[in-house]
Amino acid sequence: MPSSKDYLDFILEQLSALGDISYRMMMGEYILYYRGKVFGGIYDNRFLVKITKSSAAMLPTASKELPYPGAKEMLLVDELEDKDFLAKLIKSMCEELPKKK
């Protein structure tokens, strides 16, 4: 089931404090970028982020989910109402992710 544009818009609004969020649609799902780095995406109307030291520490009880068959596991973000928490999560994660090629 492809993700809805409404769900994407909701997540983008929750991340709006970051200011430099972009996305790309791919096969009915959305890949999310912060300052040009892929940090997660929206898959089947689930907000998933890459597993890093920061994301694992900040989301200790998050379930590990597959965005699609054969992919690496990602963390399901279910705390979606706290914009400050989400901004801190994405900023700390992106410091750990490799630079753009």
Buried (B, 14 or more C-beta within 10 A) or exposed (E): EEBBEEBBEBBBEBBEBBEEBEBEEEEEBBBBBBBEBBBBBBBBBBBBBBBBEBBEEBBEEBEEBEBEEEEEEBBBBEEEEEBEBBBBBBBBBBEEBEEEE
